[in-house]
Amino acid sequence: MSATLNDIARKAGVSHSTVARVLRGDVKGAQKRSAEKSAEILRLSEELGYQPDWRARALSRRKTQTIGLLYSNPNWIFEDPMNEIAVSFTESLQKHNYDLRLIPANSEDHWKELVFGGAVDGLAMLLHIPEGTEEAISKSGLPTILLGDKLDDDVPHVVPDDVGGAYAATRHLIGLGHKHIVFYIDESIRPHVSVREREQGFRQAIEEAGDSVRGEVWNISTDEAIGRLLDSKRPTAMLGYCHVEALQITHAAWTHGISIPTDLSLIAFNDMMITRCMTPPLSVVGFDMKEMGHRGAEMLVQRIEHPRSVDLENIVLRQKLVIRGTTAPPGTRN
């Protein structure tokens, strides 16, 4: 049987509350006697093999110091660029002594027991709100943060300026002289606020350009996109929804003898190592992913610890246009 706080208190000759205070790091004053007694309590706790009862501590504090990250597919947490956001979010939470618990929102409803049963102090969702969780978010009453997605005005979020980013990228292509530009979204992309907003920014730039520029939206498979690129009326420039589409198009272009950027200018979202190391390096629209994770964590902690004094806040992160080697004026085809 493991040692208890009473066992340590009895051996140290102090009260139960004193032991509890020392073990949680709440040591007041710097008197020599107090410091020596605190050191003795810590020594005895290690010697006796004391293990804290985290459930009892959570009940006494009415807090678990745990944040639940709801997800429907683990790939959407660990793949780029979500992993960088998740790491920053986790590191920022740890500075406030909060841990992150991954909670799969699946059909078995086990996740509802955790959400409604007091296992977490707050909720987070990363670039995607799992289907069926909206009602639980509302009913649980837990402080919630959305990273890269939006729900309604009552749920705070941190998102990139996707409308502005797509608009800037499209304006860049128009400024280079391109007259036929495509916004390409692979049909496998899950429904998401960024899909709508990036298309919105693209269309806005095309409309402002007037009849001199033709804009298309391709929401099709990779194979269909490659087939259209081989057509004689193919576009001279493309904006990819993200780096994945850019990788697909770059490989298809290389396979079929289409030169980037001479025959086809290409730009996409997400500024990452893989886009910087492509051949040629990819022109991108990107935001500070670490900032998204950090600011989301800070917002959530404040809402947990100061629920009555924190106003609802939504943050829109600026997108930056980074021009590299995949965009240029239209070339002359044979």
Buried (B, 14 or more C-beta within 10 A) or exposed (E): EEBBBEBBBEBBEBEEEBBBBBBEEEBEEEEEEBEEBBEBBBEBBEEBEBEEEEEEBBEEEEBBBBBBBBBBBEEBBEEBBBEBBBEBBBBBBEEBEBEBBEBBBEEEEEBBEBBEEBBBBBBBBBBBBBEBBEEBBBEBEBBBBBBBBBBEEEBBBBBBBBBBBBBBBBBBBBEBEBBBBBBBBBEEBEEBBBBEBBBBBBBBBBEEBEEEBBBBBBBBEBEEBBEBBEEEEBBBBBBBBBBBBBBBBBEBBEEEEBEBBBBBBBBBBBBBEBBEEBEBBBBBBBBBBBBBBBBBBBBBBBBBBEEEEBEEEEBBBEBBBBBBBBBBBBEEEE
